[in-house]
Amino acid sequence: MTALRLGLVHAPVMPFTREHRIDFDLLGRVIDFHRRHGADALAVPLHVAESVSLPESEKQAVVEFAVAHAKVPIVAHVSEAGSALAAALAQHAERAGAAAIIATTPYYWTPPPAMLLEHFALIAGAVKIPLFVHNAPDDMAGARVTAELMVKLIGRLETFAGLIDTSLDWQFMIELMTLAKKVRPEFQLLAGNELMVSAAAIGATGMVSSLAAVAPGLVRALYESCRDGKLFEARAAQERMASLRHAMKPGGAPQLKAALRALGRDCGDPRPPLMPVDAADAKALSLALDTLLADEPRGW
C-alpha cells in the first residue's frame, strides 16, 4: 500500500468567468493562496467546488492542472453515479499524478451495503493509489456508510487508507476506529469539516476544510492544536470557527464565493443552477467577516 498520511487538506472553490467557464488563470491564484496559507494537500474538485456541475472533461482538466501547479499532494474527487464512471475518473487521476482519490456513495442511487461494498471496491481496484471514502450523509442521503461496511472494505482492499467524516456521529466514529484499527492500525480518520475537536477526541488526525479559503490562519491553528492533542487549548479556535460557520449558513459554494469576494479574492459566481448570494445577504456576510476575521488575509 502507498504510504500517505493526510494532514490539513484544503478544499478550494472553483473560479468561473462571467460565461461560467473555468478560469484556469484564477484557479492558479487560488491554488497558490492555499499553498502559501497552510495547505498540506488539496482536494479537488469537491462538492464545494461545484463538482456535480462539471462534466468529466472539466474534472479531468482540473486534476491535471492542480497536479502540475500545486507543489503539494492532490487528492482527486472521483464520485459519480456509476461505479465504472467513478473508476474511470480514478484511473485518470492516477495517470495525472494525484496522490490519492476520494469517493462518496454513488449519486442518486441508494444501494444496500453489499452493493456499496462492490461500488467502492471497483473504484479502488481500478488504481494503486490510496482511496479515502467520504461519509457525507447530509449531501448523500439514503445510502449509509457503516463501520461494519468499512471494515469489510479494509479486508478487501490494501489501498483503503481512511475515511473522511462529516456526520459528527460519535457512535459511528468510535465503532469505526475501534474495529478498523484492529484490522489496519494505520487506518486514518479525518474530520470532513472544521468541527475537529470532537473528531480528534475519537482519533481523527486530519481535516478537510473549505473554510480555509476564508480563514486559513484560524483553520491552521485549530488543526494544529487538535493534531497535537491539545483539545482544551483548541476550544477558543473551535468557538471562533463555530461563529464563522454560523455566519456562513447555509454554506456551500454561493456563500463561500460571497465571502471570498468580500475578502478581495473574487472567484466569480457559482455555475447554474446555483445562484449567487443576494446583495443584502452578501453585505451582511461581509460585515460579519470584518468582525470575525480581522486577523485573516485580505486579497491574494
Secondary structure, 3 states (H helix, E strand, C coil): CCCCCCCEEECCCCCECCCCCECHHHHHHHHHHHHHCCCCEEEECCHHHCHHHCCHHHHHHHHHHHHHHHCCCEEEECCCCCHHHHHHHHHHHHHHCCCEEEECCCCCCCCCHHHHHHHHHHHHHCCCCCEEEEECCCCCCCCCCCHHHHHHHHHHCCCEEEEEECCCCHHHHHHHHHHHHHHCCCCEEEECCCCHHHHHHHCCCEEEECHHHCCHHHHHHHHHHHHCCCCCCCHHHHHHHHHHHHHHCCCCHHHHHHHHHHCCCCCCCCCCCCCCCCHHHHHHHHHHHHHHCCCCCCCC
